[in-house]
Amino acid sequence: MAKILIVDDEEHIRYLYSEELGEAGYEVITTDGGHQLLEMIEEEKPDLVVLDIKMVDYNGLDLLQDIRNKFYNLPVVLCTAYDTFKEDMKSIAADFYVIKSFDLTDLKKKIKMALESRAEVGE
């Protein structure tokens, strides 16, 4: 069972993702921001991170850079309500992008694709 780390400062989003992804057969852990995120990844060893870009106390793109610097092969799916992030060069380090929605079909599809591509490279 793949373990997914959800990083989002909105409690209802963390809850929604946890419920839906749990029902889809994933083990889900959550955090509300970047505080000790790298330590959490080190401890929990998730197979994939779903990362919100716009958080109150953190810039998700900066967190993405931190993740890439330490955990280069860890798949990251960026979630955002806005598509302006694509103008930021830091966003190219993400594996996939998803526009936030209460319909998680696209998110689940991208998670599956990211995990499958990780398996193909023998991670």
Secondary structure, DSSP 8 states (H G I E B T S, - for coil): --EEEEE-S-HHHHHHHHHHHHHTT-EEEEESSSTTHHHHHHHH--SEEEEESB-SS-BHHHHHHHHHHH-TT--EEEEES-SGGGGSGGGGG-SEEEE--S--HHHHHHHHHHHHHHHHTT-
